[in-house]
Amino acid sequence: MTQLTIANHTITLPSGISLAYYDSRTDEKPVVVLLHGYCGSSAYWERVAEPLARQARIIALDLRGHGRSSAETGPEETNSMELYADDLAAMLEQLKINKACVLGHSLGGYITLAFAERFEEKLSAFGLVHSTPLPDGDAAKENRDNAVAAIKKDGVSAFVEGLVPKLYSPDNKSAMPDQVERSIAIGRGTSAAGAIGAAKGMKDRPDRTEVLKRTTLPVLLLAGEQDQIIPAERTFVVDGANVTREKLANAGHMGMVERPEAFAEAVLSFINKLN
């Protein structure tokens, strides 16, 4: 199995889980943690990590079961969003990071909300990147079950070959074949246990709109204008003085890959307000 990642460190948590992660280790503040999406890895951020690291310390981890991180799952093969959030909390504690801005892409956004619900005191800010606080509807839950069945039957490679092209806008899918192939290659680094555990956890996640409504922390909501996985209206479900909304033109579900310059500009504009 080829595992493509930008992770340059590993850490073993008290639970025994080993997480691979990228750490720019700059003296810049704030600390910004990037959580990738389903069947991704820290490599999802490779086109934006360097520009972001000029103004923040960037940490991008491989979620359990993804990239080079351990593949152990929770009960009933399920990796709950709370389980991933606990992984992140333990990691930050070990790295002696008291507060961070956590930005989560898709699955990573679901984890970010679980983290905000459980560990808000560890956050300086947080954001959803092509993600939503809303739970799966009936059709989406059925799709999670179908994904589990497909992975068990045909394996991760076949699954991501079907999944990844849908993450790009129709125009970018045609115009960026190398990036689509790169994302597929990254996806192949996901273990079957990791992909199954994440699918089951996403299916079971609750509505966390109240987390966004209650928080007084700065919040970034970033959506792709042409996102066919999570349309912008499912990201922009709250507003307020503490909420920054950004919509990327000509981007689907992979703004950090499809529009890296615009993506980095939007994130930097947000995090510069935190200094």
Backbone as CSV, one residue per row, in Angstrom:
resi,resn,N_x,N_y,N_z,CA_x,CA_y,CA_z,C_x,C_y,C_z
1,MET,0.848,-1.195,0.000,0.000,0.000,0.000,0.883,1.244,0.000
2,THR,0.720,2.106,-0.998,1.459,3.360,-1.048,0.788,4.370,-0.131
3,GLN,1.579,4.988,0.734,1.030,5.979,1.641,1.711,7.317,1.385
4,LEU,0.958,8.263,0.873,1.493,9.564,0.536,1.080,10.559,1.603
5,THR,2.033,11.272,2.140,1.769,12.137,3.271,2.825,13.223,3.318
6,ILE,2.535,14.322,3.984,3.569,15.311,4.258,4.006,15.212,5.713
7,ALA,3.479,14.221,6.413,3.808,14.063,7.828,5.306,13.854,8.014
8,ASN,5.894,14.638,8.910,7.334,14.533,9.162,7.653,14.159,10.605
9,HIS,6.617,13.783,11.366,6.795,13.369,12.754,5.781,12.277,13.081
10,THR,6.037,11.546,14.138,5.045,10.619,14.684,4.994,10.796,16.191
11,ILE,3.854,10.474,16.762,3.670,10.577,18.203,2.808,9.402,18.649
12,THR,3.152,8.815,19.783,2.356,7.726,20.340,1.575,8.244,21.532
13,LEU,0.271,8.120,21.471,-0.602,8.635,22.520,-0.709,7.632,23.667
14,PRO,-1.161,8.066,24.845,-1.333,7.134,25.970,-2.231,5.944,25.634
15,SER,-3.143,6.124,24.684,-4.028,5.024,24.274,-3.300,3.957,23.477
16,GLY,-2.064,4.259,23.057,-1.305,3.340,22.219,-1.395,3.662,20.739
17,ILE,-2.293,4.553,20.367,-2.437,4.969,18.970,-1.208,5.773,18.553
18,SER,-0.699,5.490,17.374,0.414,6.243,16.805,-0.120,7.146,15.700
19,LEU,0.132,8.430,15.818,-0.319,9.392,14.819,0.880,9.982,14.092
20,ALA,0.798,9.985,12.771,1.783,10.683,11.951,1.275,12.105,11.736
21,TYR,2.186,13.070,11.737,1.738,14.445,11.564,2.840,15.320,10.991
22,TYR,2.416,16.367,10.315,3.304,17.412,9.826,3.300,18.545,10.841
23,ASP,4.479,19.077,11.114,4.601,20.202,12.032,5.613,21.170,11.453
24,SER,5.156,22.374,11.110,6.075,23.367,10.538,7.074,23.855,11.575
25,ARG,6.711,23.723,12.850,7.595,24.070,13.970,8.185,25.474,13.851
26,THR,7.405,26.377,13.321,7.840,27.764,13.275,7.514,28.417,14.608
27,ASP,8.072,29.608,14.806,7.773,30.350,16.029,6.508,31.189,15.878
28,GLU,5.901,31.094,14.698,4.707,31.893,14.459,3.561,31.452,15.364
29,LYS,2.725,32.403,15.681,1.500,32.131,16.410,0.351,32.674,15.567
30,PRO,-0.839,32.108,15.612,-1.244,31.013,16.474,-0.823,29.657,15.925
31,VAL,-1.109,28.632,16.716,-0.990,27.266,16.228,-2.278,26.930,15.477
32,VAL,-2.128,26.415,14.260,-3.287,26.030,13.447,-3.190,24.542,13.149
33,VAL,-4.217,23.802,13.536,-4.269,22.361,13.282,-5.228,22.109,12.130
34,LEU,-4.758,21.362,11.144,-5.555,21.042,9.963,-5.945,19.570,10.000
35,LEU,-7.247,19.296,9.917,-7.764,17.927,9.933,-8.343,17.614,8.557
36,HIS,-7.806,16.590,7.920,-8.206,16.244,6.551,-9.558,15.537,6.505
37,GLY,-10.047,15.320,5.296,-11.315,14.652,5.082,-11.186,13.142,4.941
38,TYR,-12.300,12.525,4.647,-12.435,11.072,4.561,-11.543,10.495,3.458
39,CYS,-10.817,9.447,3.815,-9.881,8.796,2.886,-8.852,9.788,2.346
40,GLY,-8.444,10.711,3.199,-7.379,11.651,2.869,-6.201,11.423,3.788
41,SER,-5.323,12.397,3.878,-4.206,12.380,4.829,-3.688,13.800,4.945
42,SER,-2.621,13.975,5.696,-2.004,15.295,5.788,-1.598,15.816,4.415
43,ALA,-1.408,14.922,3.454,-1.016,15.334,2.099,-2.093,16.165,1.411
44,TYR,-3.330,16.115,1.895,-4.369,16.972,1.326,-4.003,18.452,1.435
45,TRP,-3.131,18.781,2.390,-2.798,20.187,2.647,-1.479,20.605,2.001
46,GLU,-0.884,19.742,1.183,0.472,20.004,0.701,0.579,21.259,-0.153
47,ARG,-0.490,21.686,-0.786,-0.431,22.866,-1.649,-0.613,24.164,-0.862
48,VAL,-1.010,24.063,0.409,-1.253,25.281,1.200,-0.424,25.336,2.479
49,ALA,0.218,24.242,2.849,0.942,24.210,4.127,2.044,25.266,4.185
50,GLU,2.815,25.404,3.123,3.942,26.343,3.153,3.485,27.792,3.265
51,PRO,2.549,28.268,2.430,2.117,29.661,2.610,1.473,29.918,3.965
52,LEU,0.726,28.951,4.492,0.120,29.137,5.806,1.180,29.189,6.902
53,ALA,2.239,28.398,6.728,3.285,28.322,7.753,4.098,29.604,7.864
54,ARG,3.958,30.511,6.923,4.660,31.787,7.018,4.061,32.675,8.099
55,GLN,2.812,32.374,8.483,2.153,33.230,9.472,1.533,32.456,10.623
56,ALA,1.792,31.143,10.694,1.264,30.334,11.793,2.096,29.064,11.909
57,ARG,2.059,28.448,13.067,2.620,27.111,13.197,1.556,26.135,12.728
58,ILE,1.854,25.404,11.698,0.879,24.514,11.075,1.148,23.072,11.490
59,ILE,0.112,22.434,12.017,0.154,21.010,12.338,-0.945,20.329,11.539
60,ALA,-0.577,19.339,10.761,-1.558,18.581,9.966,-1.331,17.103,10.243
61,LEU,-2.331,16.447,10.830,-2.128,15.051,11.200,-2.846,14.102,10.255
62,ASP,-2.367,12.870,10.237,-3.074,11.769,9.602,-4.024,11.193,10.653
63,LEU,-5.320,11.294,10.417,-6.286,10.729,11.358,-6.080,9.228,11.503
64,ARG,-6.503,8.669,12.622,-6.319,7.227,12.821,-6.917,6.455,11.643
65,GLY,-6.150,5.474,11.157,-6.588,4.674,10.028,-6.309,5.301,8.678
66,HIS,-5.756,6.513,8.661,-5.453,7.224,7.422,-3.952,7.497,7.350
67,GLY,-3.421,7.585,6.130,-2.005,7.885,5.973,-1.142,6.892,6.716
68,ARG,-0.248,7.394,7.559,0.682,6.528,8.291,0.303,6.354,9.758
69,SER,-0.911,6.762,10.111,-1.350,6.612,11.503,-1.936,5.228,11.764
70,SER,-1.968,4.846,13.047,-2.503,3.542,13.445,-3.934,3.368,12.958
71,ALA,-4.301,2.120,12.743,-5.616,1.827,12.176,-6.604,1.251,13.177
72,GLU,-6.250,1.196,14.452,-7.162,0.616,15.435,-8.502,1.359,15.424
73,THR,-9.586,0.600,15.571,-10.909,1.208,15.567,-11.547,1.102,16.940
74,GLY,-12.641,1.812,17.088,-13.383,1.767,18.328,-14.334,0.577,18.351
75,PRO,-15.264,0.560,19.298,-16.221,-0.546,19.391,-17.044,-0.689,18.112
76,GLU,-17.370,-1.928,17.763,-18.210,-2.209,16.590,-17.640,-1.608,15.308
77,GLU,-16.323,-1.591,15.197,-15.643,-1.067,14.002,-15.892,0.418,13.795
78,THR,-16.429,1.105,14.791,-16.835,2.504,14.619,-15.816,3.457,15.214
79,ASN,-15.363,4.406,14.402,-14.540,5.501,14.909,-15.451,6.716,15.061
80,SER,-15.916,6.944,16.263,-16.813,8.075,16.491,-16.045,9.383,16.360
81,MET,-16.786,10.454,16.112,-16.156,11.775,16.025,-15.517,12.138,17.368
82,GLU,-16.132,11.655,18.452,-15.580,11.898,19.783,-14.247,11.183,19.973
83,LEU,-14.110,9.994,19.386,-12.861,9.238,19.480,-11.725,9.996,18.806
84,TYR,-11.995,10.510,17.606,-10.984,11.319,16.909,-10.656,12.583,17.708
85,ALA,-11.695,13.201,18.294,-11.477,14.414,19.086,-10.590,14.124,20.290
86,ASP,-10.790,12.981,20.912,-9.943,12.594,22.040,-8.499,12.372,21.592
87,ASP,-8.320,11.795,20.399,-6.968,11.640,19.845,-6.281,12.999,19.742
88,LEU,-7.005,13.983,19.194,-6.424,15.315,19.015,-6.111,15.956,20.354
89,ALA,-7.006,15.835,21.322,-6.774,16.424,22.644,-5.522,15.833,23.282
90,ALA,-5.373,14.512,23.173,-4.194,13.859,23.753,-2.925,14.282,23.042
91,MET,-3.021,14.448,21.732,-1.859,14.876,20.957,-1.425,16.284,21.350
92,LEU,-2.376,17.207,21.439,-2.032,18.576,21.816,-1.442,18.638,23.216
93,GLU,-1.971,17.831,24.118,-1.425,17.802,25.479,0.021,17.337,25.467
94,GLN,0.303,16.299,24.675,1.664,15.784,24.622,2.626,16.777,23.989
95,LEU,2.119,17.552,23.028,2.947,18.564,22.376,3.017,19.860,23.177
96,LYS,2.337,19.872,24.333,2.318,21.045,25.217,1.750,22.282,24.514
97,ILE,0.713,22.059,23.733,0.004,23.153,23.061,-1.291,23.398,23.833
98,ASN,-1.377,24.563,24.454,-2.532,24.859,25.301,-3.767,25.263,24.510
99,LYS,-3.538,26.019,23.432,-4.651,26.471,22.598,-4.253,26.412,21.134
100,ALA,-5.223,26.072,20.295,-4.977,26.017,18.858,-6.234,26.422,18.117
101,CYS,-6.044,26.854,16.894,-7.145,27.050,15.964,-7.246,25.764,15.148
102,VAL,-8.369,25.089,15.214,-8.547,23.818,14.521,-9.473,24.027,13.330
103,LEU,-8.994,23.664,12.145,-9.776,23.774,10.913,-9.937,22.386,10.323
104,GLY,-11.173,21.966,10.118,-11.425,20.606,9.659,-12.113,20.549,8.309
105,HIS,-11.558,19.733,7.416,-12.125,19.528,6.085,-13.072,18.330,6.100
106,SER,-14.353,18.542,5.759,-15.313,17.456,5.600,-15.377,16.603,6.876
107,LEU,-14.935,15.342,6.838,-14.836,14.525,8.054,-14.093,15.282,9.141
108,GLY,-13.022,15.966,8.780,-12.263,16.740,9.759,-13.092,17.822,10.421
109,GLY,-14.069,18.366,9.685,-14.968,19.352,10.267,-15.899,18.748,11.299
110,TYR,-16.359,17.529,11.032,-17.211,16.845,12.013,-16.428,16.614,13.306
111,ILE,-15.150,16.265,13.149,-14.279,16.045,14.308,-14.040,17.364,15.039
112,THR,-13.829,18.437,14.272,-13.608,19.754,14.863,-14.775,20.153,15.755
113,LEU,-15.998,19.892,15.297,-17.171,20.237,16.097,-17.258,19.389,17.361
114,ALA,-16.919,18.102,17.251,-16.893,17.248,18.446,-15.831,17.744,19.418
115,PHE,-14.696,18.185,18.886,-13.619,18.722,19.718,-14.083,20.007,20.403
116,ALA,-14.748,20.885,19.656,-15.238,22.141,20.228,-16.262,21.887,21.325
117,GLU,-17.059,20.857,21.157,-18.070,20.509,22.154,-17.431,19.982,23.433
118,ARG,-16.342,19.236,23.289,-15.713,18.575,24.440,-14.562,19.367,25.050
119,PHE,-13.864,20.137,24.225,-12.614,20.765,24.675,-12.519,22.226,24.234
120,GLU,-13.580,22.979,24.387,-13.570,24.358,23.889,-12.446,25.183,24.521
121,GLU,-12.064,24.834,25.735,-11.003,25.589,26.419,-9.653,25.431,25.727
122,LYS,-9.516,24.437,24.873,-8.263,24.212,24.146,-8.228,24.936,22.805
123,LEU,-9.289,25.678,22.486,-9.401,26.332,21.186,-9.213,27.841,21.287
124,SER,-8.489,28.398,20.306,-8.453,29.845,20.130,-9.469,30.266,19.073
125,ALA,-9.819,29.316,18.198,-10.789,29.518,17.124,-10.973,28.162,16.464
126,PHE,-11.977,28.068,15.588,-12.127,26.829,14.827,-12.904,27.098,13.553
127,GLY,-12.887,26.118,12.654,-13.567,26.336,11.392,-13.925,25.057,10.675
128,LEU,-14.924,25.179,9.808,-15.362,24.087,8.947,-14.947,24.402,7.516
129,VAL,-14.272,23.458,6.897,-13.814,23.589,5.513,-14.564,22.551,4.675
130,HIS,-15.466,23.003,3.820,-16.288,22.067,3.034,-16.917,21.030,3.973
131,SER,-17.539,21.498,5.024,-18.111,20.608,6.029,-19.411,21.204,6.536
132,THR,-20.047,20.538,7.478,-21.351,20.974,7.979,-21.566,20.471,9.399
133,PRO,-22.328,21.227,10.189,-22.704,20.716,11.515,-23.924,19.802,11.455
134,LEU,-24.565,19.720,10.296,-25.799,18.948,10.170,-25.494,17.450,10.108
135,PRO,-26.398,16.632,10.615,-26.175,15.182,10.584,-26.514,14.606,9.215
136,ASP,-26.173,13.356,9.015,-26.571,12.653,7.791,-28.083,12.480,7.749
137,GLY,-28.660,12.680,6.568,-30.043,12.308,6.351,-30.134,10.826,6.018
138,ASP,-31.344,10.368,5.758,-31.536,8.941,5.501,-30.743,8.458,4.289
139,ALA,-30.732,9.239,3.218,-30.009,8.838,2.007,-28.508,8.782,2.268
140,ALA,-28.007,9.765,3.001,-26.574,9.783,3.315,-26.191,8.601,4.202
141,LYS,-27.054,8.265,5.149,-26.778,7.112,6.015,-26.734,5.821,5.188
142,GLU,-27.632,5.721,4.230,-27.616,4.549,3.349,-26.321,4.508,2.543
143,ASN,-25.851,5.689,2.108,-24.575,5.749,1.377,-23.405,5.308,2.244
144,ARG,-23.451,5.628,3.541,-22.377,5.173,4.449,-22.378,3.642,4.511
145,ASP,-23.560,3.062,4.621,-23.651,1.598,4.647,-23.140,1.000,3.341
146,ASN,-23.478,1.644,2.231,-23.002,1.164,0.930,-21.490,1.254,0.826
147,ALA,-20.920,2.321,1.404,-19.468,2.471,1.385,-18.799,1.353,2.169
148,VAL,-19.329,1.055,3.338,-18.770,-0.029,4.160,-18.825,-1.346,3.399
149,ALA,-19.969,-1.615,2.783,-20.131,-2.869,2.030,-19.154,-2.926,0.853
150,ALA,-18.991,-1.800,0.149,-18.092,-1.764,-1.008,-16.644,-1.979,-0.600
151,ILE,-16.244,-1.378,0.511,-14.855,-1.529,0.977,-14.598,-2.969,1.404
152,LYS,-15.565,-3.554,2.099,-15.403,-4.952,2.521,-15.351,-5.895,1.322
153,LYS,-16.075,-5.561,0.266,-16.145,-6.435,-0.904,-14.956,-6.247,-1.842
154,ASP,-14.655,-4.966,-2.169,-13.677,-4.698,-3.233,-12.406,-4.003,-2.761
155,GLY,-12.369,-3.567,-1.506,-11.165,-2.926,-0.989,-11.189,-1.411,-1.125
156,VAL,-10.205,-0.775,-0.493,-10.131,0.688,-0.450,-9.802,1.283,-1.813
157,SER,-8.871,0.681,-2.547,-8.449,1.268,-3.821,-9.606,1.478,-4.772
158,ALA,-10.416,0.435,-4.962,-11.564,0.564,-5.864,-12.536,1.613,-5.350
159,PHE,-12.704,1.668,-4.029,-13.635,2.634,-3.450,-13.189,4.070,-3.714
160,VAL,-11.930,4.375,-3.462,-11.475,5.761,-3.631,-11.405,6.152,-5.104
161,GLU,-11.194,5.198,-5.979,-11.209,5.504,-7.410,-12.584,6.002,-7.846
162,GLY,-13.627,5.498,-7.181,-14.973,5.978,-7.470,-15.323,7.244,-6.721
163,LEU,-14.787,7.383,-5.513,-15.130,8.521,-4.657,-14.464,9.827,-5.084
164,VAL,-13.161,9.796,-5.270,-12.378,11.031,-5.383,-12.812,11.948,-6.532
165,PRO,-13.064,11.432,-7.741,-13.463,12.364,-8.805,-14.692,13.187,-8.460
166,LYS,-15.572,12.665,-7.618,-16.773,13.399,-7.222,-16.446,14.569,-6.301
167,LEU,-15.263,14.562,-5.702,-14.889,15.619,-4.773,-14.513,16.919,-5.490
168,TYR,-14.157,16.801,-6.752,-13.762,17.963,-7.544,-14.970,18.527,-8.295
169,SER,-14.919,19.823,-8.574,-15.969,20.388,-9.416,-15.871,19.743,-10.799
170,PRO,-16.968,19.697,-11.557,-16.919,19.082,-12.883,-15.811,19.657,-13.768
171,ASP,-15.651,20.984,-13.741,-14.614,21.600,-14.572,-13.219,21.195,-14.108
172,ASN,-12.997,21.213,-12.802,-11.658,20.892,-12.288,-11.328,19.417,-12.431
173,LYS,-12.341,18.571,-12.385,-12.101,17.142,-12.589,-11.478,16.909,-13.959
174,SER,-11.909,17.669,-14.951,-11.349,17.553,-16.298,-10.035,18.304,-16.448
175,ALA,-9.956,19.467,-15.799,-8.792,20.342,-15.985,-7.600,19.966,-15.119
176,MET,-7.815,19.167,-14.060,-6.748,18.859,-13.102,-6.575,17.345,-12.937
177,PRO,-6.344,16.615,-14.034,-6.256,15.157,-13.909,-5.126,14.696,-12.995
178,ASP,-4.007,15.434,-12.987,-2.885,15.035,-12.129,-3.254,15.155,-10.650
179,GLN,-3.984,16.212,-10.299,-4.380,16.391,-8.903,-5.431,15.362,-8.492
180,VAL,-6.328,15.025,-9.406,-7.311,13.983,-9.110,-6.597,12.662,-8.843
181,GLU,-5.630,12.337,-9.689,-4.867,11.090,-9.496,-4.075,11.120,-8.202
182,ARG,-3.539,12.285,-7.874,-2.805,12.434,-6.615,-3.728,12.166,-5.422
183,SER,-4.942,12.709,-5.478,-5.896,12.500,-4.385,-6.302,11.035,-4.276
184,ILE,-6.425,10.362,-5.422,-6.729,8.932,-5.408,-5.581,8.168,-4.755
185,ALA,-4.360,8.525,-5.114,-3.189,7.859,-4.532,-3.129,8.070,-3.027
186,ILE,-3.451,9.277,-2.574,-3.514,9.543,-1.138,-4.572,8.656,-0.487
187,GLY,-5.722,8.546,-1.121,-6.812,7.735,-0.586,-6.447,6.275,-0.422
188,ARG,-5.610,5.776,-1.330,-5.192,4.369,-1.250,-4.376,4.090,0.010
189,GLY,-3.869,5.145,0.648,-3.130,4.983,1.893,-4.015,4.787,3.103
190,THR,-5.327,4.836,2.916,-6.267,4.604,4.010,-6.430,3.110,4.225
191,SER,-6.381,2.668,5.470,-6.616,1.253,5.742,-8.104,0.952,5.610
192,ALA,-8.429,-0.300,5.336,-9.837,-0.693,5.263,-10.528,-0.427,6.597
193,ALA,-9.836,-0.750,7.698,-10.416,-0.509,9.025,-10.660,0.978,9.246
194,GLY,-9.718,1.811,8.803,-9.875,3.247,8.971,-11.036,3.801,8.166
195,ALA,-11.179,3.334,6.924,-12.259,3.811,6.066,-13.618,3.346,6.582
196,ILE,-13.689,2.100,7.020,-14.944,1.566,7.553,-15.309,2.255,8.868
197,GLY,-14.314,2.391,9.751,-14.567,3.034,11.040,-15.041,4.456,10.897
198,ALA,-14.444,5.198,9.950,-14.844,6.586,9.736,-16.245,6.671,9.149
199,ALA,-16.557,5.792,8.190,-17.891,5.807,7.579,-18.968,5.562,8.627
200,LYS,-18.727,4.592,9.506,-19.706,4.298,10.551,-19.820,5.450,11.546
201,GLY,-18.697,6.077,11.858,-18.732,7.210,12.779,-19.461,8.404,12.203
202,MET,-19.259,8.665,10.905,-19.961,9.777,10.274,-21.465,9.521,10.232
203,LYS,-21.853,8.290,9.985,-23.274,7.943,9.949,-23.936,8.223,11.299
204,ASP,-23.227,7.973,12.381,-23.798,8.081,13.727,-23.693,9.469,14.338
205,ARG,-23.013,10.392,13.686,-22.757,11.683,14.338,-24.047,12.475,14.515
206,PRO,-24.139,13.236,15.599,-25.356,14.020,15.861,-25.313,15.379,15.165
207,ASP,-26.423,16.078,15.230,-26.500,17.468,14.781,-25.716,18.326,15.773
208,ARG,-24.735,19.077,15.285,-23.943,19.930,16.186,-24.078,21.404,15.811
209,THR,-25.219,21.769,15.251,-25.461,23.174,14.934,-25.369,24.041,16.184
210,GLU,-25.826,23.505,17.327,-25.814,24.278,18.568,-24.399,24.639,19.002
211,VAL,-23.433,23.815,18.647,-22.035,24.136,18.981,-21.642,25.452,18.313
212,LEU,-22.041,25.610,17.052,-21.737,26.852,16.336,-22.547,28.025,16.881
213,LYS,-23.782,27.773,17.252,-24.633,28.855,17.746,-24.182,29.364,19.108
214,ARG,-23.680,28.454,19.938,-23.319,28.812,21.321,-21.954,29.471,21.446
215,THR,-21.026,29.099,20.586,-19.649,29.535,20.805,-19.478,31.038,20.602
216,THR,-18.590,31.605,21.383,-18.199,33.002,21.186,-16.823,33.093,20.535
217,LEU,-16.218,31.946,20.248,-14.919,31.914,19.592,-15.041,32.328,18.124
218,PRO,-13.957,32.842,17.534,-13.984,33.102,16.093,-14.192,31.798,15.322
219,VAL,-15.083,31.843,14.337,-15.426,30.665,13.541,-15.263,30.993,12.062
220,LEU,-14.603,30.109,11.335,-14.491,30.219,9.881,-15.368,29.152,9.235
221,LEU,-16.226,29.579,8.312,-17.031,28.661,7.509,-16.611,28.860,6.057
222,LEU,-15.961,27.849,5.489,-15.436,27.959,4.126,-16.095,26.910,3.250
223,ALA,-16.662,27.346,2.140,-17.399,26.450,1.254,-16.923,26.616,-0.182
224,GLY,-17.154,25.589,-0.989,-16.863,25.648,-2.413,-18.121,25.990,-3.183
225,GLU,-18.010,26.917,-4.097,-19.166,27.356,-4.890,-19.789,26.200,-5.665
226,GLN,-18.962,25.228,-6.065,-19.438,24.103,-6.870,-19.303,22.770,-6.123
227,ASP,-19.359,22.831,-4.807,-19.237,21.612,-3.999,-20.497,20.771,-4.160
228,GLN,-20.342,19.577,-4.722,-21.482,18.684,-4.931,-21.634,17.672,-3.795
229,ILE,-20.708,17.689,-2.844,-20.772,16.791,-1.688,-21.470,17.488,-0.522
230,ILE,-20.985,18.676,-0.182,-21.600,19.494,0.872,-21.821,20.891,0.300
231,PRO,-23.003,21.164,-0.216,-23.277,22.490,-0.787,-23.095,23.589,0.252
232,ALA,-22.817,24.788,-0.237,-22.510,25.912,0.650,-23.600,26.150,1.685
233,GLU,-24.863,25.939,1.312,-25.943,26.221,2.274,-25.910,25.279,3.469
234,ARG,-25.277,24.126,3.327,-25.141,23.212,4.473,-23.938,23.578,5.340
235,THR,-23.050,24.422,4.814,-21.940,24.958,5.609,-22.357,26.248,6.299
236,PHE,-23.026,27.129,5.550,-23.398,28.447,6.070,-24.727,28.382,6.823
237,VAL,-24.757,27.625,7.906,-26.021,27.441,8.638,-26.165,28.405,9.814
238,VAL,-25.103,29.118,10.152,-25.185,30.125,11.214,-24.487,31.389,10.743
239,ASP,-24.781,32.469,11.435,-24.122,33.741,11.176,-23.947,34.448,12.506
240,GLY,-23.123,35.465,12.517,-22.898,36.209,13.747,-21.626,37.027,13.641
241,ALA,-21.420,37.893,14.627,-20.251,38.770,14.606,-18.948,37.986,14.663
242,ASN,-18.993,36.780,15.233,-17.782,35.964,15.372,-17.579,34.998,14.203
243,VAL,-18.495,35.023,13.229,-18.464,34.052,12.126,-17.977,34.708,10.842
244,THR,-16.974,34.101,10.224,-16.468,34.531,8.923,-16.887,33.519,7.875
245,ARG,-17.572,33.977,6.852,-17.993,33.104,5.760,-17.124,33.364,4.534
246,GLU,-16.651,32.317,3.927,-15.854,32.424,2.697,-16.371,31.397,1.700
247,LYS,-16.653,31.845,0.487,-17.056,30.927,-0.581,-16.018,30.995,-1.698
248,LEU,-15.425,29.845,-2.028,-14.394,29.785,-3.059,-15.036,29.571,-4.421
249,ALA,-14.812,30.496,-5.325,-15.304,30.335,-6.686,-14.514,29.240,-7.392
250,ASN,-15.143,28.583,-8.325,-14.491,27.544,-9.142,-13.869,26.441,-8.295
251,ALA,-14.523,26.100,-7.211,-14.024,25.030,-6.341,-15.155,24.097,-5.980
252,GLY,-14.836,22.815,-5.915,-15.769,21.819,-5.431,-15.541,21.561,-3.959
253,HIS,-15.284,20.296,-3.623,-15.129,19.869,-2.231,-13.672,19.877,-1.783
254,MET,-12.764,20.272,-2.687,-11.318,20.189,-2.426,-10.646,21.536,-2.656
255,GLY,-11.165,22.564,-2.014,-10.662,23.915,-2.238,-9.175,24.069,-2.015
256,MET,-8.626,23.335,-1.041,-7.194,23.467,-0.761,-6.334,22.928,-1.919
257,VAL,-6.927,22.108,-2.758,-6.243,21.564,-3.927,-6.656,22.295,-5.202
258,GLU,-7.951,22.559,-5.333,-8.471,23.179,-6.545,-8.112,24.663,-6.651
259,ARG,-8.146,25.360,-5.513,-7.863,26.805,-5.492,-6.922,27.121,-4.331
260,PRO,-5.681,26.603,-4.363,-4.805,26.742,-3.199,-4.482,28.184,-2.828
261,GLU,-4.298,29.049,-3.819,-3.951,30.439,-3.502,-5.115,31.139,-2.821
262,ALA,-6.317,30.977,-3.381,-7.496,31.613,-2.779,-7.811,31.002,-1.420
263,PHE,-7.596,29.694,-1.309,-7.830,29.020,-0.037,-6.888,29.585,1.033
264,ALA,-5.593,29.652,0.722,-4.611,30.150,1.689,-4.900,31.593,2.068
265,GLU,-5.305,32.395,1.095,-5.623,33.799,1.368,-6.788,33.911,2.349
266,ALA,-7.814,33.081,2.149,-8.980,33.120,3.031,-8.615,32.691,4.448
267,VAL,-7.829,31.627,4.564,-7.446,31.139,5.885,-6.524,32.133,6.582
268,LEU,-5.565,32.685,5.851,-4.643,33.654,6.453,-5.383,34.906,6.921
269,SER,-6.347,35.351,6.148,-7.143,36.510,6.555,-7.839,36.237,7.882
270,PHE,-8.307,35.004,8.039,-8.995,34.623,9.285,-8.021,34.518,10.451
271,ILE,-6.919,33.788,10.263,-6.030,33.553,11.400,-5.229,34.801,11.776
272,ASN,-5.046,35.737,10.819,-4.323,36.960,11.161,-5.083,37.783,12.190
273,LYS,-6.391,37.594,12.271,-7.194,38.309,13.267,-7.006,37.736,14.663
274,LEU,-6.378,36.550,14.742,-6.218,35.887,16.029,-4.952,36.311,16.756
275,ASN,-4.025,36.906,16.039,-2.719,37.255,16.648,-2.852,38.417,17.627
